[in-house]
């Protein structure tokens, strides 16, 4: 029997969750509280005005409306104990308990936990006094330039300082000026790590984990990672810079160790675990934990999930994740670009009309709403991060182009967005392409198959003095064995051009080899010499074994007619424009 699902939250992450859950045949309806314009009356999906802060009222609402599952999007309700309270009231709820959510809600707790369980992270120290924190920054044996509000700060409570003076100013802003309110009563001062930052998430049923493909967020507001920190301006998934070996390392030494450690401490972790990591020269190190899907990472991870998300969540809650491991679109990539209001992450205007949403949909793009609302029959802005445009394709560069095209079509006044999402991955791919034969157009497997198929053809042309064994780029010819005592050698080189074009147009290649040998042999005969051997050069943009075999069969037949041996072979495959 199909069930009703309630999602807590109002951002792009929650729209993506609703979109994915609505695809399940086991889901009758998806309600989103409070939701946004994108989740209002959209097929199975609609919004709910129920209070999510009063857990008693929420539990009764779920019972009255036959809600079979509650999925919590943001971190604040998790830290407030929504999972504990709904579960106690008999309502099935997906997410970690309030105690388990300390991994995100208290950076001090998280850093202590990492040290206790020998999980790699940056060197650090926590402070409740701003003066002590500044003294530590000045005297630390490492670059203590990362200052974090220990509590929840909507993803904005981390300052990466350029120098010690900036780091001390960040401490004072957080602790004395209360930039993040009570979240900054304790600060964590960390070592500045160098490397590439990635997000690695997993499902956890408290024992088993199921890893998601790695993704990469872009925190800075402007292109080239310039401007202030934000909640995230775009993401892509998967991350080609993260090799299989690195992924296995992250799974075993970070994600699984975290789940095992929480269980040993009597705080079983069920839900989504998000590890923000830095890929350093010493290996991956934990920057932070989140206890839910990231935003905008969720908008690129879920489109690549081929499994039924509803079934996957149920298996996780039942402790049966090991029997329901998720499957993914392994050859596809997803890119999402965030469109934000002018002025974000500071003050911004609301109520700007948004146009072009249907045009983006016509292009096959998925638009996930965040800070949007309905007003007078129009969709208008109502938040800092307004929406995300997600594209899916097998080629990363093309996927980025498609997402950017969608962002250009959707318009509202003073919109801010980046045009360089996934720029690190693109640079990595371009750098890597020229490092292998196959990336350069050389198919070793096909070349070996060709050599194997033509060896009998070459062997049939053997004559005294010749070793007609193919497989190298050259060959030897013994003139004495051929009956010559004091010879003069004559060589000739020729090729086929116009005839090659005709052969391609007619799709007939059997005579090309004979024409090629004939031209070379005639040049030798014109010098009064005997043709002894023929060494060919075969170049192509992409090797078609059957065509190449046909051409070389013609070469071998002509060599037999001319009494010369087919000696050696040079094969060149190149990416030709």
Secondary structure, DSSP 8 states (H G I E B T S, - for coil): --EEEEEEE-SHHHHHHHHHHTT-TTEEEEEEEE--GGGSSBTTEEE----SS-HHHHHHHHHHTTEEEEEE-SHHHHHTTHHHHHHHTT--EES--TTTTHHHH-HHHHHHHHHHTT--B--EEEES-HHHHHHHHHH-SS---EEEESS--TT--EEE-SSHHHHHHHHHHHHTS-TTGGGGSSEEEE----SEEEEEEEEEESS-EEE---EEE--EEEGGGEEEE-S-SEEEES-TTS-HHHHHHHIIIIIHHHHHHHHHTT---EEEEEEEEEEETTEEEEEEEESS--TTTHHHHGGGB-S-HHHHHHHHHTT-GGGS---B-TT-EEEEEEEE-TTTTS------B-B-HHHHHHTT-EEEESSEEEETTEEEE-SSEEEEEEEEESSHHHHHHHHHHHHHHSB-TT-B--S-TTHHHHHHHHHHHTTSTGGGT--HHHHHHHHHHHHHHHHTT--TTB----SSS---B-TTTTT-SS----------SHHHHHHHHHT--TTHHHHHHHHHHHHHHTTT----EEEEEEEESS--HHHHHHHHHHHHHHHHHHT-EEEEEEEEE----
